[in-house]
Amino acid sequence: MPNLDARLQAALHLIQAETHADIGSDHAHLPIRLAQLGRITRGVIVEVNSGPLEHARVNVARAGLTDRLEVRAGNGLAPLAPGEVQSASMTGMGAQTMLGILTRTPGRVPDALVLQPNDSPEPLRRWAQESSYHVAAEVLAPGFWRYPVLRLERQSGPDPAYAGLPGNAALRYGPLLLREGSGLLREQVAADIARLTPLAAPGRAAEHDLHVAQSAAVWLSGNRK
């Protein structure tokens, strides 16, 4: 079985579906592990680059899963038929790259998404609010840096995860992560305050970012675990 690092393990535990697509899968370790553990019945692996595409095909064949995992060449969700999969995952990309994939083919976005961006997930949370997706689960995974992993599910109405939280801080750091108040998140907020304090000046973006981090710290200080 392929070994998964902490961020992919976090993604794995947020996926359970009959049909699932892993977009930009690279080595295909995540969908292979999902199939081996029975967390998915059928999977589609999508890769746009020829090298990783061939790598994924070789790994799926070696795992003996060619009857359950299909490898397709293509960009983002385009190789999927509308409604073909119940959920999809994207890991190891920038948030803006993920946003591009989600907005280029809106008719192919499934009802559940598991996203692990390599930078701030705030744009993805804003997209979710605007696109009728709720934050169903969030994990902050340790690694080279702190990796956020989100599960979004299509739901109507305002997302209850944000109720009672400082809005900008919840978008930046995650509503469920703020409620959990883990040591890892507290470290991230403290590090942001230390980094932004000498950069903040009236009118600069750093001033706004510092105020957001400070509001998160105030909320966390009143909700100690």
C-alpha positions in Angstrom: 0.0 0.0 0.0 1.3 3.5 -0.8 2.4 5.6 2.2 0.6 8.9 2.5 2.0 12.0 4.3 -0.1 13.9 6.9 -1.9 16.1 4.4 -3.0 13.2 2.2 -3.9 11.2 5.2 -6.2 14.1 6.3 -7.7 14.2 2.9 -8.2 10.4 2.8 -10.2 10.5 6.1 -12.6 13.2 4.6 -13.5 11.1 1.6 -16.2 8.4 1.5 -18.1 7.8 -1.7 -19.3 5.3 -4.2 -17.7 7.3 -7.1 -14.8 9.8 -6.6 -12.5 11.8 -8.8 -8.9 12.8 -7.9 -7.9 15.8 -10.0 -4.2 16.4 -10.6 -3.5 13.1 -8.9 0.2 12.9 -9.9 1.3 9.5 -8.4 -2.3 8.4 -7.7 -1.4 7.3 -4.2 -4.5 8.9 -2.7 -7.1 7.2 -4.9 -5.2 3.9 -4.7 -5.3 4.0 -0.9 -9.0 5.0 -1.0 -9.8 2.0 -3.2 -7.7 -0.4 -1.1 -9.4 0.7 2.1 -12.9 0.5 0.6 -13.6 4.2 1.0 -14.5 4.4 -2.6 -16.0 1.8 -5.0 -14.9 3.4 -8.2 -12.5 6.3 -8.9 -11.4 8.5 -11.8 -7.9 9.9 -11.8 -7.4 13.0 -13.9 -3.9 14.3 -15.0 -3.1 17.0 -17.6 0.7 16.3 -17.8 2.0 13.3 -19.7 4.6 12.3 -17.1 2.4 12.1 -14.1 -0.4 10.6 -16.2 1.9 7.6 -17.1 3.1 7.4 -13.5 -0.5 7.1 -12.3 -1.3 4.4 -14.9 1.7 2.4 -13.8 0.9 2.7 -10.1 -2.8 1.7 -10.6 -1.7 -1.3 -12.7 0.8 -2.4 -10.0 -1.8 -2.1 -7.3 -4.2 -4.4 -9.4 -6.9 -1.7 -9.5 -7.4 -1.1 -13.2 -11.0 -2.5 -12.8 -11.8 0.2 -10.2 -9.6 3.2 -11.0 -9.7 4.8 -14.4 -6.9 7.2 -15.4 -7.9 9.9 -17.8 -5.9 12.6 -19.6 -7.4 16.1 -19.3 -7.6 19.4 -17.5 -9.4 19.7 -14.2 -13.0 18.5 -14.2 -13.4 18.6 -18.0 -12.9 14.8 -18.5 -15.8 14.0 -16.2 -19.4 13.8 -17.3 -21.9 15.9 -15.3 -23.0 13.9 -12.3 -20.5 11.1 -13.0 -18.9 11.3 -9.5 -20.3 12.0 -6.1 -17.1 13.8 -4.9 -13.8 15.1 -6.0 -10.5 15.9 -4.4 -7.7 18.3 -5.3 -4.5 18.3 -3.3 -1.1 20.0 -3.6 -2.2 22.9 -5.7 -2.6 26.6 -5.1 -6.0 27.9 -4.2 -6.2 30.0 -7.4 -5.5 27.0 -9.5 -8.3 25.1 -7.7 -10.6 28.1 -8.2 -9.9 28.1 -11.9 -10.8 24.4 -12.1 -14.0 24.9 -10.2 -15.2 27.9 -12.2 -14.3 26.7 -15.7 -16.7 23.8 -15.6 -19.3 24.6 -13.0 -21.7 21.9 -14.4 -19.2 19.2 -13.5 -18.5 20.2 -9.9 -19.8 17.3 -7.7 -21.8 17.7 -4.5 -18.8 17.1 -2.3 -15.2 18.4 -2.5 -12.1 17.7 -0.5 -9.5 20.5 -1.1 -5.9 20.8 0.2 -4.4 24.0 -1.1 -0.7 24.8 -0.6 -1.5 28.4 0.3 -4.3 30.3 1.9 -7.7 28.6 1.5 -9.6 31.9 2.0 -10.5 32.2 -1.7 -12.0 28.7 -1.6 -14.1 29.4 1.4 -15.4 32.6 -0.3 -16.2 30.6 -3.4 -18.0 28.0 -1.3 -20.2 30.7 0.3 -21.0 32.2 -3.1 -21.7 28.8 -4.7 -24.0 27.1 -2.1 -21.3 24.9 -0.5 -21.0 24.5 3.3 -17.8 23.7 5.2 -18.5 20.2 6.5 -15.1 19.4 7.9 -11.6 21.0 8.3 -8.3 19.7 9.3 -4.9 21.5 9.8 -2.2 18.9 8.9 1.4 19.3 9.9 4.2 19.2 7.4 6.6 21.5 5.6 4.0 24.1 6.6 0.6 23.9 8.1 -1.7 22.4 5.4 -5.4 23.2 5.5 -7.7 20.4 4.3 -11.4 21.2 3.7 -14.5 19.2 2.9 -17.2 21.2 1.2 -20.7 19.9 0.6 -23.4 21.5 -1.5 -26.2 22.9 0.7 -28.7 25.7 0.4 -28.8 28.7 2.7 -26.2 30.4 4.8 -23.4 28.2 6.2 -24.1 27.6 9.9 -20.3 27.0 10.5 -19.7 30.7 10.4 -22.5 31.7 12.9 -21.1 33.7 15.9 -17.6 33.9 14.6 -15.6 37.0 13.5 -16.2 36.8 9.7 -12.9 37.7 8.2 -11.0 35.5 10.7 -13.3 32.6 10.0 -12.7 33.0 6.2 -8.9 33.2 6.7 -8.4 30.5 9.3 -11.5 28.3 8.9 -14.7 28.4 10.9 -14.5 24.8 12.2 -10.7 25.2 12.9 -11.4 28.3 15.0 -14.1 26.5 17.0 -11.7 23.6 17.5 -8.9 25.9 18.6 -6.1 23.4 18.2 -2.5 24.1 19.2 -1.4 24.0 15.6 -3.9 26.8 14.6 -2.9 28.9 17.7 0.7 28.6 16.6 -0.3 29.8 13.0 -2.2 32.8 14.3 0.6 33.8 16.7 3.2 33.4 13.8 1.0 35.6 11.6 0.8 38.3 14.2 4.6 38.3 14.7 5.2 38.4 11.0 2.7 41.1 10.2 3.3 43.5 13.1 6.4 45.1 11.7 4.9 45.3 8.2 1.6 46.9 9.2 1.1 50.5 8.3 -2.1 52.5 7.6 -3.4 51.6 4.2 -1.2 48.6 3.6 -2.6 45.1 3.1 -0.5 43.9 6.0 -2.5 46.2 8.3 -5.8 44.5 7.3 -4.2 41.0 7.6 -2.9 41.9 11.1 -6.3 43.0 12.2 -7.8 39.7 11.0 -5.1 37.7 12.8 -5.6 39.7 16.0 -9.4 39.1 15.8 -8.7 35.4 15.5 -6.4 35.5 18.5 -9.0 37.4 20.6 -11.7 34.8 19.7 -9.3 31.9 20.5 -8.3 33.5 23.8 -11.9 33.5 24.9 -12.4 29.9 23.8 -9.5 28.1 25.4 -9.6 24.3 25.2 
